Amino acid sequence: MITPALPLSYERTPSADESITAWALAARGGDSAAVDHFVRALHRDVIRYVAHMCADPQAVDDLAQDTFLRALGSLHRFEGRSSARVWLLAIARRAVADSLRYTAVRPRRADLPDWELAVELAQPHGLPGFDDGVALFELLDGLPEERREAFVLTQLLGLPYAEAAALSDCPIGTVRSRVARARATLMALLAEAEEAPTPALAAA
């Protein structure tokens, strides 16, 4: 990865977003320390976003690195008109879209044991209504792409609905509707999982 031993993403607050945007602007001017702060602050958000949006968990790390490489190569064009977080997630969105177009024309690789790591990295903690042990990655994978993206952006990454709408190029009301439908579907799937008998009980 670009930066080893990266910590969790910074708490999403207006002041934190302002700091991250300031780091991005400083990094544009060649400040290497600002580059490091910028990458560390948003690394977890990018991992979560691409893990939930791409069709191949094995590609998560590559997509995250591709996102940051694209961003660092485009920093000279970043003017701070939007938050650096939204700007970076827009780049991640394009990276995922490019990856999906590429993988659509070649056979998918077989699943490997490290898919569990991608799930763990994407797994939110302390999200109301979800136990930490639930493989939310798998549940979200069953949602339509637009609802999955709206849920990930607002509920997992904490973007305001207005910023999620700008990123997704749709009205705020549409984002709210997608999130509500995604939440309803996820709660229904969780209820089904809780009611399903375990293999041991089923065999008894």
HELIX and SHEET records of a PDB file:
HELIX    1   1 PRO A   14  ARG A   28  1                                  15    
HELIX    2   2 SER A   32  MET A   53  1                                  22    
HELIX    3   3 PRO A   57  ALA A   59  5                                   3    
HELIX    4   4 VAL A   60  SER A   74  1                                  15    
HELIX    5   5 LEU A   75  ARG A   77  5                                   3    
HELIX    6   6 ALA A   84  THR A  103  1                                  20    
HELIX    7   7 TRP A  115  ALA A  122  1                                   8    
HELIX    8   8 LEU A  136  ASP A  141  1                                   6    
HELIX    9   9 GLU A  145  PHE A  151  1                                   7    
HELIX   10  10 VAL A  152  LEU A  156  3                                   5    
HELIX   11  11 TYR A  161  SER A  168  1                                   8    
HELIX   12  12 ILE A  172  GLU A  195  1                                  24    
HELIX   13  13 PRO A  199  ALA A  203  1                                   5    
END                                                                             
